[in-house]
Amino acid sequence: MDHTAGPASGTTPPTPLPDTPAARPSRGLLAALAGFVLVVAGVGYAWYGTPAALRGDVPQAAAAPGAGHGGQMEQIAAMLGRLEERLKAQPDDAEGWSMLGRSYSVLGRYPEAVEAFKRVVALGAGNPPLRAQALADQADATAMAAGRKLSGEPEKLIEQALQADPKNLKALALAGTIAFDNGDFARAVKLWQDAVAVAEPGSELARNLQGGIAEAQGRLGQAGGAGAPPVAAAPATPAPPAAAAASVTGRVTLAAALAAQAGPEDTVFVFARAAGNTPGPRAPLAILRKQVKDLPLTFTLDDSLAMNPALRLSSVQQVVVGARISKSGNAIAQPGDLQGLSQPVAVGARDVAIEIAEVVR
């Protein structure tokens, strides 16, 4: 289920210009591009840590492991070019601009995504659900462009989104994240419970929201807070490590045999994700972005590097730590990238050695 799919059912979009083959993005083009955005975003978020689960962007299981990322990216780029050309002739198509913004976001082109979502916001002036979704998407892209920071302009956009539509799923989830990060755990619980109420029942997003609620309530209890709304009990899982100990430290090196294949400005992602033998999501729980010129580097991954409170290092027992050199600098692993992975290690492990010694095929 794509929770960012434009206006809610039954709303009236802005009046479009007359349909002509040359003027309006075809349904086939938008449908095809949407399919690729879902698939490639699923792969990209698994590497980069964008909170697809909490933000409601795409289902994390949308992509199968080992998919041909390079070919998909080429096809997305081709379809994106066609959509850009068609929108020049049909600038009033909110659906087309929304898909363009999501596609830019998948490709890591966040400033361009922001501009596309601004167009949707303007087109949605008379359509509160459409405007709210576009504001939430704009906030998300703005935060990513600013290094994943929701404070400042993104926070203002999220407030505007909730004013336009108090039940917008992405805006509720992001507002809850801001409240959590500000230590306002009671507000985080309330916002995330409101998000659960409009999320697809039983979905991964709903489960992750419930996890965030449980963590916020735990923090509230530790602080001696009272009055937090109750939440339904989740299935029992092993107790997570204490937040203070929820970190992994280590060192990343680049194998000498691959040194010539990496430029000093290439991006290095260092990340931790739940190990296959432990309960927890497979998206990154903590992620750090550096450059090849920083290698060898000593790292610490902890909850401060999580993309959202429901996907944190402290929520699992064991992780796999990895490092990847991205030749393109974007979120999606492609043939030619360089990587290294650890064996499963316990959260709290120290001096984990990661050697980047493998070429992504």
JOFEN-V39618 format. One record per pair of residues at least 12 apart in sequence whose ideal C-beta (glycine too) atoms are under 7 Angstrom apart, sorted by the first residue. I is the first residue (numbers start at 0). GAP is how many residues later the second one is. D is the distance in Angstrom with one decimal. If there is no record, write none. Layout:
{{I GAP D} {I GAP D}}
This chain:
{{0 58 6.8} {0 199 5.0} {0 202 6.6} {1 36 6.7} {1 56 6.5} {2 53 3.4} {2 166 5.0} {2 167 6.6} {2 202 7.0} {3 52 6.4} {3 53 5.8} {3 98 6.7} {3 129 6.2} {3 133 6.1} {3 166 6.3} {5 89 5.7} {5 92 5.4} {5 124 6.2} {5 127 6.4} {6 120 5.8} {6 122 4.9} {6 123 4.0} {7 121 4.3} {10 116 5.5} {10 118 5.2} {10 119 6.5} {11 115 6.5} {12 81 5.8} {12 114 6.0} {12 117 6.5} {13 78 6.2} {13 80 6.0} {13 109 4.8} {13 112 6.7} {13 113 6.6} {15 76 5.5} {15 77 6.2} {16 73 6.2} {16 75 5.6} {21 67 6.0} {22 66 4.6} {22 67 4.7} {23 62 6.9} {23 66 4.8} {23 69 6.2} {24 58 5.6} {24 61 4.4} {24 62 6.7} {24 65 6.7} {24 68 6.0} {24 71 4.3} {28 50 6.4} {28 53 6.0} {28 54 6.3} {29 65 6.5} {29 66 6.7} {29 69 5.6} {31 47 6.1} {32 46 4.6} {32 47 7.0} {32 50 6.3} {32 66 5.8} {32 70 6.3} {33 65 6.2} {35 36 6.0} {35 39 6.1} {35 40 4.8} {35 43 6.9} {36 65 5.4} {36 66 5.5} {36 69 5.4} {37 20 5.1} {37 24 4.7} {38 23 5.5} {38 24 5.0} {38 28 6.8} {38 33 6.5} {39 32 5.2} {39 33 6.8} {39 36 6.2} {39 66 5.5} {39 292 6.0} {40 16 6.5} {40 17 4.5} {40 65 4.7} {41 16 5.7} {41 17 6.8} {41 18 5.9} {41 19 6.8} {41 20 3.5} {41 21 3.5} {42 20 4.2} {42 24 6.2} {42 26 6.0} {42 289 5.7} {42 290 7.0} {43 62 5.9} {43 287 3.9} {43 288 4.2} {44 15 6.5} {44 238 6.0} {45 14 6.9} {45 236 6.5} {45 237 5.7} {46 222 6.5} {46 277 6.8} {46 284 5.7} {46 285 6.7} {46 286 5.4} {47 239 6.7} {47 283 3.5} {48 222 6.6} {48 234 6.6} {48 235 3.9} {48 238 4.0} {48 258 4.5} {49 257 6.2} {50 256 4.3} {50 257 3.9} {50 260 6.5} {51 231 6.9} {52 151 5.8} {52 152 5.6} {52 155 4.1} {52 228 6.6} {52 230 6.5} {52 257 6.6} {52 258 6.2} {53 119 4.8} {53 123 6.7} {53 154 5.7} {53 155 6.7} {53 158 6.8} {53 254 4.2} {53 256 5.3} {54 85 6.1} {54 115 5.4} {54 118 5.7} {54 119 6.5} {55 113 4.8} {55 114 5.0} {55 117 6.2} {55 149 5.5} {58 145 6.7} {59 144 6.2} {59 223 5.7} {68 263 5.4} {68 264 5.9} {68 265 5.0} {69 264 5.0} {69 265 5.0} {72 259 6.5} {72 261 6.6} {75 27 6.5} {79 23 5.2} {82 13 6.1} {82 16 6.8} {82 17 5.7} {83 16 6.8} {86 13 6.6} {91 31 6.4} {93 26 5.2} {93 29 4.2} {93 30 6.3} {93 36 6.2} {96 19 5.2} {96 22 4.4} {96 23 4.9} {96 26 7.0} {97 22 5.0} {97 36 6.7} {99 16 4.6} {100 12 4.6} {100 15 3.5} {100 16 4.4} {100 19 6.8} {100 36 6.0} {100 40 6.8} {103 12 6.1} {104 36 5.4} {106 223 6.0} {107 222 3.7} {107 223 5.3} {109 31 4.8} {109 34 4.6} {109 35 3.7} {110 34 5.4} {112 28 3.9} {113 24 5.8} {113 27 4.8} {113 28 5.4} {113 31 6.4} {116 17 5.1} {116 20 4.7} {116 21 3.8} {116 24 6.2} {117 20 6.3} {119 14 3.6} {120 13 4.5} {120 14 5.8} {120 17 6.4} {127 36 4.5} {127 37 5.3} {128 36 5.1} {130 33 4.8} {131 29 4.4} {131 32 3.9} {131 33 3.4} {131 36 4.3} {131 39 6.3} {132 35 6.2} {134 22 5.0} {134 25 5.1} {134 26 3.8} {134 29 6.6} {135 22 6.4} {135 25 4.5} {135 32 5.7} {135 34 4.0} {135 35 4.2} {135 38 6.6} {137 19 5.4} {138 15 4.2} {138 18 3.8} {138 19 4.9} {138 22 6.9} {138 35 6.3} {139 30 6.9} {139 34 6.9} {141 12 4.8} {141 15 6.7} {147 159 6.5} {149 24 6.4} {149 27 6.4} {149 28 5.2} {154 23 5.6} {157 13 5.2} {157 16 5.1} {157 17 5.2} {157 20 7.0} {161 13 6.3} {166 31 5.1} {168 26 5.7} {168 29 5.3} {168 30 6.0} {171 19 5.3} {171 22 5.2} {171 23 3.9} {172 19 7.0} {172 22 4.9} {172 36 6.8} {174 16 5.0} {175 12 4.7} {175 15 3.7} {175 16 4.2} {175 19 6.5} {175 36 6.8} {176 131 5.2} {176 132 6.3} {178 12 6.0} {179 36 5.7} {179 129 4.6} {184 31 4.4} {184 34 4.7} {184 35 4.1} {184 40 6.5} {185 34 6.0} {185 39 6.0} {185 41 6.4} {185 42 5.1} {187 28 4.3} {188 24 5.4} {188 27 4.8} {188 28 5.8} {188 39 4.8} {188 40 6.0} {189 39 6.2} {191 17 5.0} {191 20 5.3} {191 21 4.9} {192 20 6.2} {192 36 5.8} {192 38 6.6} {194 14 5.4} {195 13 4.9} {195 14 6.5} {207 102 4.2} {207 103 6.7} {208 101 6.4} {209 21 6.7} {209 24 5.4} {210 99 4.5} {210 104 6.6} {211 97 4.7} {211 98 3.6} {212 18 4.7} {213 17 6.5} {213 20 6.3} {214 94 5.7} {215 93 6.8} {216 14 6.4} {236 42 5.2} {237 41 6.9} {237 79 5.8} {239 74 5.1} {239 75 5.2} {239 76 6.7} {240 73 5.9} {240 106 4.9} {240 107 5.9} {242 60 6.1} {242 71 4.7} {244 103 4.8} {245 56 6.1} {245 57 5.7} {245 67 4.7} {245 68 3.3} {245 101 5.5} {246 53 5.7} {246 54 6.3} {246 55 3.7} {246 66 6.7} {247 24 5.7} {247 53 4.9} {247 71 6.4} {247 73 5.8} {247 97 6.6} {247 99 6.4} {247 101 5.2} {247 104 6.0} {248 50 6.7} {248 51 4.8} {248 101 5.0} {248 102 6.5} {248 103 6.9} {249 49 5.9} {249 71 6.4} {249 101 5.9} {249 102 3.3} {249 103 6.2} {249 104 6.0} {250 45 6.1} {250 47 5.2} {250 102 5.9} {251 18 5.9} {251 43 6.3} {251 44 6.3} {251 45 5.3} {251 47 6.3} {251 71 4.5} {251 102 4.7} {251 104 6.8} {252 42 6.6} {252 43 4.4} {252 102 5.3} {253 41 5.0} {253 102 4.8} {254 100 5.6} {254 101 6.3} {254 102 3.9} {257 80 5.4} {257 98 6.7} {257 99 6.5} {260 77 6.4} {261 30 4.7} {261 63 5.2} {261 76 6.1} {262 29 6.4} {263 27 6.8} {263 28 5.3} {263 29 3.9} {264 26 5.9} {264 28 7.0} {265 25 6.6} {265 26 4.5} {265 59 5.2} {265 60 6.6} {265 61 6.1} {266 22 6.4} {266 24 6.3} {266 59 4.5} {266 62 4.5} {267 22 4.5} {267 23 6.0} {267 24 5.9} {267 26 6.8} {267 27 6.7} {267 55 6.2} {267 57 5.5} {268 18 6.2} {268 20 6.0} {268 54 6.9} {268 55 4.9} {268 57 6.4} {269 18 4.4} {269 20 6.8} {269 29 5.0} {269 31 6.9} {269 53 4.9} {270 13 4.2} {270 15 6.7} {270 16 4.3} {270 51 5.6} {271 12 6.6} {271 13 5.4} {271 14 5.0} {271 29 4.8} {271 41 6.1} {271 47 4.2} {271 49 5.0} {272 12 6.1} {272 46 6.3} {272 47 5.8} {273 42 4.6} {273 45 6.1} {274 43 4.0} {274 44 5.7} {274 45 5.2} {274 69 3.7} {276 41 6.7} {276 67 6.3} {277 38 5.5} {277 39 4.8} {277 40 4.3} {278 37 6.9} {279 35 6.1} {279 36 3.8} {280 30 5.7} {282 28 5.9} {284 21 6.1} {284 26 5.6} {284 27 5.9} {284 28 4.6} {284 30 7.0} {284 31 6.6} {284 34 6.6} {285 15 3.9} {285 16 6.2} {285 19 4.0} {285 20 5.6} {285 27 4.9} {286 18 5.9} {287 13 6.4} {287 17 5.8} {291 33 6.1} {300 12 6.4} {312 34 5.8} {315 31 6.4} {316 29 6.7} {316 30 6.3} {317 26 4.7} {317 27 6.6} {317 28 5.7} {317 29 6.8} {318 26 6.3} {318 28 6.0} {319 21 5.8} {319 22 5.9} {319 24 5.7} {320 21 4.4} {320 24 6.5} {320 31 5.3} {320 33 6.0} {321 17 6.4} {321 18 6.6} {321 19 4.4} {321 20 6.9} {321 32 6.8} {322 16 6.6} {322 17 5.3} {322 31 4.8} {322 33 5.4} {323 13 5.8} {323 14 6.9} {323 15 4.1} {324 12 6.1} {324 13 4.1} {324 31 6.0} {332 27 5.5} {333 26 6.8} {334 25 5.7} {334 26 5.9} {335 23 6.8} {335 24 6.6} {336 23 4.2} {337 18 5.1} {337 20 6.9} {337 21 6.0} {338 17 6.1} {338 19 5.4} {338 21 5.9} {339 14 4.9} {339 15 4.9} {339 16 4.2} {339 17 5.6} {339 18 6.2} {341 12 5.8}}
